[in-house]
Amino acid sequence: MGNYLNQLRLKIREGEYDEPLERLFNVTLISAVLGFFTAYCIMFQLGCFEYYSDVLKPATGIVWPVFPN
């Protein structure tokens, strides 16, 4: 495994195309985006983005059309 990683490091430094590494990057990128989006949706549904105190509310007189609460 160590030999494979050393060869892979040399290939990357020389600019060679590595298809398995490209596939791994694409899979991890898609899974990270889906994971963060899912976490945001769950937090939104649980009410984590609500204002719980008067100090955290936006200043009066400013129109906030995105957050109508």
Summary of the structure (lengths in Angstrom):
residues: 69
radius of gyration: 22.5
end to end distance: 54.7
largest distance: 64.2
contacts: 103
relative contact order: 0.06
helix: 58%
strand: 0%
